Amino acid sequence: MNFSLKKWVDNALNLSFKLIFDEDIDLIEKYLKELNAANKATNARIDNVVLNSGGDSPNEVVDARTSVDGQIYDTLESRLNGDSTNVASNFEHTEERLDTLESVTAELEQTLKELYGEATQNWSIFVSKSKGNDDTGNGTIEAPYQTIQKAANGIPKVVNGVDIEIICEPDNYDEDVIIESISGARHVYLRSSNSTTVDAKVQDTGFYIRSVTFSSISAQCVLEGMTQSTSIPQKDSIVNFLRVDYASVGNCRFDKNLKSTDKITVKYDQTKGGTFGNCYISNQNIIMEAIYNSTCNFSSLNVMDLESNTGLYSQRSIIYSDYEEADIKAKTKVVRNAGGQVW
């Protein structure tokens, strides 16, 4: 904008008045030029602050001071500071969520490693009925579980050539334990902590279980140091090996009278191989049963005391016995059924 004010050109007035008037006009023109320059500078600044505004839109200046949630600030600086505060707060919450996500991811990764073959060290799980806790324990010797079943449930399902053992402090575990669906282990043990120091053929081990089943395990399953509980299980057998690679019962004591029941002391069901030996056996119903193409051995290291109902029962399976048939302490020494053999 250009300002050009007309000066007094009529000399009819006196000269002094004309000079004063013209001087005032010069001052006004000077101030107008300065205002015009300031206005151009302000417009240029707005053009720089408000992108693509065209430089002459007051609405866009207001938009520049308006936050995404519709709050209008007095100045653009206030709005920018407010946005920065909000961004910082959001970043803080995002970092918290990322930390949580990282923790959850690490736990998931560890679980996946344990489930799918990355458990590369032997796995020991400790149980104590008197000192353990299924809720707060983690299966370590310092923080054992209280029940055998809780320990069994914590076994990785797929491992890579390691030994897994559940080690129980001697006590009366009135449980029907199921250990199942484990692949890739060398051995799966269930034993008492005193199994290497107590001789079950001579004395009670103090480690009682109502029944235990090893099921669908591609490993050698081993039971050691157990004494038969006085409680009668609902299941058909005290010890059952169902579809496992190899199964061993050793240094266990079966001395509770089951002759009035239909229970089986040790059963091999669809199991490739196994040994029942170094145990004390007395007053049982059926000492050992092998069914559905199982193969197992009844060792002469066993001590048989009072007579049981049936000694060895084989159905479509093979039992190798180190005893002469006549030496088996049972009313019925051997039963061969549906092609089953006892050698």
C-alpha positions in Angstrom: 0.0 0.0 0.0 1.4 3.5 -1.1 0.3 6.7 0.7 0.6 10.0 -1.2 -1.0 12.9 0.6 -1.5 16.2 -1.3 0.3 19.2 0.1 -1.2 22.7 0.3 -0.8 24.3 -3.1 -2.9 27.4 -2.7 -0.7 30.3 -1.6 -3.6 32.4 -0.5 -2.8 31.6 3.1 0.2 32.9 4.7 3.5 31.2 4.1 4.1 30.1 7.7 0.8 28.2 7.8 1.6 26.5 4.5 5.0 25.4 5.8 3.6 23.9 9.0 0.8 22.1 7.1 3.3 20.6 4.6 5.6 19.5 7.4 2.7 17.7 9.1 1.9 15.9 5.8 5.5 14.8 5.5 5.4 13.3 9.0 2.1 11.5 8.3 3.5 10.0 5.1 6.6 8.8 7.0 4.5 7.1 9.7 2.2 5.5 7.1 5.3 4.1 5.2 6.6 2.7 8.5 3.2 1.1 9.3 3.1 -0.3 5.8 6.5 -1.9 6.2 5.5 -3.4 9.6 2.4 -4.8 8.1 4.4 -6.5 5.3 6.7 -8.0 7.8 3.8 -9.3 9.9 2.2 -10.9 6.8 5.5 -12.5 5.9 5.9 -14.0 9.4 2.3 -15.4 9.2 3.1 -16.8 5.8 6.1 -18.6 7.3 4.3 -19.9 10.4 1.1 -20.9 8.6 2.1 -23.2 5.7 0.2 -22.9 2.5 -2.0 -20.1 3.9 -1.6 -17.6 1.2 -0.7 -15.1 3.8 -4.0 -13.3 4.0 -6.3 -15.8 5.9 -7.1 -15.0 9.5 -8.9 -18.3 9.8 -5.7 -20.2 9.2 -4.0 -18.2 11.9 -6.7 -19.4 14.3 -6.3 -22.9 13.0 -2.6 -22.7 13.8 -3.4 -22.0 17.4 -6.0 -24.8 17.6 -5.0 -28.2 19.0 -6.3 -31.6 17.6 -8.9 -31.8 20.4 -10.3 -28.3 19.5 -8.7 -26.2 22.2 -7.8 -22.7 21.0 -4.6 -21.2 22.5 -3.8 -17.5 22.8 -0.6 -17.9 20.9 0.9 -20.5 18.6 3.7 -20.9 21.0 1.2 -22.0 23.7 -0.3 -24.5 21.4 3.0 -26.0 20.4 4.0 -26.2 24.0 0.7 -27.9 24.8 1.2 -30.4 22.0 4.7 -31.1 23.2 3.4 -31.9 26.7 0.8 -34.2 25.3 3.3 -36.0 23.1 5.7 -36.4 26.0 2.9 -37.9 28.1 1.8 -40.2 25.4 5.4 -41.4 24.9 5.7 -42.1 28.6 2.6 -44.3 28.5 3.9 -45.9 25.3 7.2 -46.7 26.9 5.3 -48.3 29.9 3.3 -50.4 27.5 6.4 -51.4 25.5 8.1 -52.5 28.8 5.1 -54.6 29.7 5.0 -56.1 26.2 8.7 -56.8 26.3 8.2 -58.7 29.6 5.3 -60.7 28.3 7.2 -61.5 25.1 10.2 -62.8 27.2 7.9 -65.0 29.3 6.2 -66.3 26.1 9.5 -67.0 24.5 10.7 -69.0 27.5 7.5 -70.9 27.6 7.7 -71.7 23.9 11.3 -72.9 24.4 10.3 -75.2 27.2 7.3 -76.5 25.2 9.0 -77.0 21.9 12.4 -78.4 22.4 14.6 -75.7 23.9 14.8 -77.1 27.4 18.5 -78.1 27.1 19.3 -79.0 30.7 18.1 -81.8 32.9 14.8 -80.7 34.5 14.3 -81.4 38.3 11.0 -80.5 40.0 10.8 -80.8 43.8 7.7 -81.7 45.8 7.1 -81.4 49.6 3.7 -82.0 51.1 4.6 -80.3 54.4 6.7 -77.4 53.0 5.5 -76.9 49.4 2.9 -74.7 47.9 1.1 -75.2 44.6 0.3 -71.4 44.3 3.5 -69.7 45.3 6.0 -72.5 44.7 8.0 -72.9 41.5 9.3 -76.4 41.8 12.7 -75.6 43.0 14.3 -77.1 46.0 13.8 -73.8 47.8 10.2 -73.4 46.8 8.8 -76.8 46.1 5.2 -77.7 45.0 2.9 -79.4 47.5 1.4 -82.0 45.2 2.9 -84.4 42.7 0.3 -83.6 40.1 1.2 -79.9 40.1 4.8 -80.9 39.4 3.7 -83.3 36.6 1.6 -80.5 35.0 4.7 -78.3 34.9 6.8 -80.7 32.8 7.6 -79.4 29.3 5.7 -81.4 26.7 8.5 -81.4 24.1 12.2 -81.5 25.0 15.4 -82.4 23.4 17.3 -85.3 24.9 17.2 -84.3 28.6 16.3 -86.1 31.8 13.2 -85.0 33.7 12.7 -86.0 37.3 10.1 -85.3 40.0 11.8 -85.6 43.4 9.4 -86.0 46.3 10.1 -85.6 50.0 8.7 -88.8 51.8 5.1 -88.2 52.9 1.6 -89.6 52.2 0.6 -88.1 48.8 -3.0 -89.3 48.6 -3.1 -88.7 44.8 -3.9 -90.5 41.6 -1.0 -88.9 39.6 -1.0 -88.7 35.8 2.2 -87.9 34.0 1.5 -87.6 30.3 2.2 -86.4 26.8 6.0 -85.8 26.9 8.2 -86.2 23.8 11.9 -86.1 23.3 13.2 -86.9 26.9 15.7 -89.6 27.7 14.2 -90.4 31.1 11.2 -89.3 33.1 11.6 -90.1 36.8 9.2 -90.1 39.7 11.1 -90.9 42.8 11.5 -90.2 46.5 14.3 -88.1 47.8 15.5 -91.1 49.9 15.3 -93.6 47.0 19.0 -94.1 47.0 19.4 -94.6 50.7 16.4 -96.7 51.7 15.9 -100.4 50.6 12.2 -101.0 49.9 12.7 -104.8 50.1 13.6 -104.4 53.8 11.5 -101.4 55.0 8.8 -98.9 54.3 10.1 -96.0 52.2 7.7 -93.4 53.7 6.8 -92.2 50.2 3.2 -93.1 49.6 1.1 -92.7 46.4 -2.4 -93.9 45.8 -1.7 -94.5 42.1 0.5 -93.2 39.3 0.0 -93.4 35.5 2.7 -92.6 32.9 0.9 -92.1 29.6 1.9 -91.3 26.0 5.6 -90.6 26.8 8.4 -91.2 24.3 11.1 -91.9 26.9 12.1 -94.3 29.6 9.7 -93.8 32.5 11.1 -94.7 36.0 9.3 -95.1 39.3 11.6 -95.4 42.4 11.2 -95.4 46.1 7.4 -95.6 46.3 5.4 -97.5 49.0 1.9 -98.5 48.1 -0.7 -96.3 49.9 -3.3 -97.7 52.1 -5.9 -95.8 50.1 -7.5 -97.9 47.3 -7.4 -96.0 43.9 -10.4 -95.6 41.7 -8.2 -96.7 38.8 -7.6 -100.3 37.9 -3.9 -100.3 38.8 -1.5 -98.9 41.3 1.1 -98.3 38.6 0.2 -98.0 35.0 2.4 -97.5 32.0 0.3 -96.6 29.0 1.9 -96.2 25.5 5.4 -95.4 26.7 8.7 -96.4 25.2 10.2 -98.1 28.2 9.0 -98.4 31.8 10.8 -99.4 35.0 9.6 -100.0 38.5 12.4 -100.3 41.1 13.0 -100.1 44.8 9.3 -99.9 45.5 7.2 -101.6 48.2 3.8 -103.2 47.5 2.6 -104.6 50.8 -1.0 -103.5 51.3 -3.5 -106.3 51.0 -5.4 -106.1 47.7 -6.5 -109.7 47.5 -10.2 -108.7 48.0 -10.0 -106.2 45.2 -9.7 -106.4 41.4 -6.7 -104.1 41.3 -3.5 -104.7 39.3 -0.2 -103.8 41.0 1.9 -102.9 37.9 0.3 -102.8 34.4 2.0 -102.5 31.1 -0.4 -101.3 28.4 0.8 -100.9 24.8 4.3 -100.3 26.1 7.4 -101.4 24.1 9.5 -102.6 27.0 10.0 -102.5 30.7 11.3 -104.0 33.9 9.6 -104.7 37.3 12.4 -105.5 39.7 14.1 -104.9 43.1 10.8 -104.5 44.8 8.9 -106.0 47.8 5.6 -107.7 46.9 3.0 -109.2 49.2 -0.7 -109.9 49.3 -1.6 -108.4 45.9 -4.4 -109.3 43.5 -2.6 -109.3 40.2 1.1 -108.6 40.6 1.9 -107.8 37.0 -0.2 -107.5 33.9 0.9 -106.9 30.3 -1.7 -106.2 27.6 -2.0 -105.1 23.9 1.4 -105.9 22.5 3.5 -104.9 25.5 6.8 -106.4 26.3 8.3 -106.5 29.8 10.4 -108.3 32.3 9.7 -109.6 35.9 13.0 -109.7 37.6 14.3 -112.2 40.1 15.6 -109.3 42.2 12.0 -108.9 43.5 11.2 -110.3 46.9 7.8 -111.9 47.1 6.4 -112.6 50.6 2.8 -113.5 51.3 0.8 -115.1 48.5 -1.0 -113.0 46.0 -4.0 -114.0 43.9 -2.4 -113.9 40.5 1.3 -113.6 39.6 1.8 -112.7 35.9 -1.0 -112.1 33.4 -0.2 -111.7 29.7 -2.8 -110.8 27.1 -1.5 -110.4 23.5 1.8 -109.5 25.1 5.1 -111.0 26.2 6.4 -111.2 29.8 9.9 -112.4 30.4 10.3 -113.8 33.9 13.6 -114.5 35.7 11.6 -116.8 38.0 10.6 -120.4 37.4 6.9 -120.4 37.2 6.6 -122.6 40.4 8.6 -120.0 42.4 6.0 -117.2 41.8 4.2 -116.7 45.1 0.6 -116.5 43.9 -2.4 -118.8 43.9 -2.5 -118.6 40.1 1.1 -118.4 38.9 0.7 -117.4 35.3 -2.2 -116.5 33.0 -1.8 -116.5 29.2 -4.7 -115.0 27.4 -5.4 -114.3 23.7 -2.0 -115.4 22.5 -0.1 -113.8 25.4 3.1 -115.5 26.4 5.2 -115.7 29.6 8.7 -116.9 29.1 
